[in-house]
Amino acid sequence: MVESARMASRGSALVHCSAGIGRSGTFVALENLVFQAKANNWEEVDPLKVVSSLRNQRPGMVQTASQYEMIYDVLIM
């Protein structure tokens, strides 16, 4: 849904939760990982590398273990 809305507007998506790092970080990580997976034929995605990169840009991205687990759960689907 987000991808189709972004394509229709030809712009960027803005996502933000209350602190801007937990749920937003999870969403941004998933967006990056799905894009990466599609580009690599759904092989060799590295959630740890993506989350680490996000945390270098904004500390605290993906705050909880359950958010990190969700990233893996979505990628497995």
N, C-alpha and C positions, 0 to 999 in steps of 0.2 A: 504494500500500500504506500509506504513512504517512497520507495523507488519510483513508482508510477507518478506520484504527486510531484516529485522532484523533476522528473522528465517533462511533465506537463508544464511546469513553471520555468524550466531551464535554469534553475537556480540551486542554491544550497539549502539544506534543511537545517533548522535550528532546533536543538533539543536541550532541555534543561529541567532538572529536578530541583528539589528544594536547595540542596547544597551544590548541585552542579557537578558532582563527582561519582556518586554511587550508581544510581539508576541510569544517569546520563552516560557515565563511563561504560557501563555494561552495554548500552545501546550502541554507542560509538564503536566499541570493540567489536561487537557483532557485525555492524555495517562493514567495518574494515575487513574482518575475517571472511565474510560471505563474498565480498568483492574479490578478495585474494583467492578464495576457493574457486570461484567461477573462472577467474583468469588462469588458474592452474589445473583446470579440469577436476576440481574437488580433491586435489592431492596436496600434501605438504603445507598445511596451515599450521601456524604456531601461535596459539593463544597467549602463551607466556610472553613471547617476544612482542606481540601487539600490545598487551596490557603494560608491559614494562616501558614500551615506547610512549604510550599515553601518559604513564606516571612520570616520565621524564619531562613531559610538557605541562602536566598539571598533577601535582602530587595527590594521591588518594583515589585516583580513578579506579573504579571497581573496588568498593569498600569491603564487602563481606565475602565470606566463603560461599554463601549461597548464590551470590551474584556471579562469582567465578564459576561455580558449578553450572549455573544456567547457561553460561557461554558454551560450555562443553555439551550440555544437553541439547541445545539448539543446533549445534554443529553436527551432532550425531544423527539428528532427525533427517 
